[in-house]
Amino acid sequence: MFARVSYSHLLRPTLQASFCTSTRLRMPSSDPNATNASGLKPTETKSLKERQAEPHESEIIQSIKELYTCKPSEKTYSVYAQNAVFHDPIGIANGLESIRAQFNGLVKVHLADSLSYGLCLPKVPPCLQIFPRADIPHFRVLENPTSVPKSTILIDQDVSYFRDPNASSPTKASYMTINSLLTIETNEAHKIVRHTEEWDHKHEPTSDDGFLGMLNEQRKKLTAGITEKFVSQEPPENA
């Protein structure tokens, strides 16, 4: 049985550490009653029943699974609108190109061009593998309460990220498992316009939450910008 944890410091911050940045992560809101992106409290979204995906949602569901198992392809990103926004506890990516960089960066980060920026990189191979493997042991499409539009898809998932792609069984030394709520908002063409990931279903602070929320939002945008600058737009080969 996989252990379920509410956060990790080893996703895109691993990339940041390689670039010698000093950005500190801020964890999701500590207020257990703060509403998440669905407009519900964490306890409420965790108690939602599972439902069958609608036919028009199947392509989105497949792409989400490909993204979170570190297997993105060119087709994977076709479910996003060009002006889509991706928001998670690490970054806020505005636009499809930035979103591609965030997920491509989970698999392989190409470092060839980074030396020209004069960054203090450690001695690393041309391509740094961060998470060569990820599994989804738990994935549920949730029923929408009356307060959530039918155009929004709610997903509860556990994702296990492995540092060793050949691990025969999960161990604390080789993997971490993150539970999260995905709130996927779509437009009339069934394209994703906003993709929000909240660890342990907990509210992610934004500028709407005051000064500290504004600082956290700016930090996330900077993180996503750094990732976009150094990660290729091309999906990793053999993902």
Buried (B, 14 or more C-beta within 10 A) or exposed (E): EBEEEBBBEEBBBBBBBBBEBEBEBBBBBEEEEBBBBBBBBBEBBBEBEEEEBEEEBEBBBBBBBBBBBBBBEEEBBEBBBEEBBBBBBBBBBBBBEBBBBBBBBBBBBBBEEBEEEEEEBEEEEEBBBBBBBBBBEBBBBBEBEEEBEEEBBBBBBBBBBBBEEEBEEBEEEBBBBBBBBBBBBBEEEBBBBBBBBBBBBBBBBBEEBEEEBBEBBEBBBBBBBBBBEBBBEEBBEEB
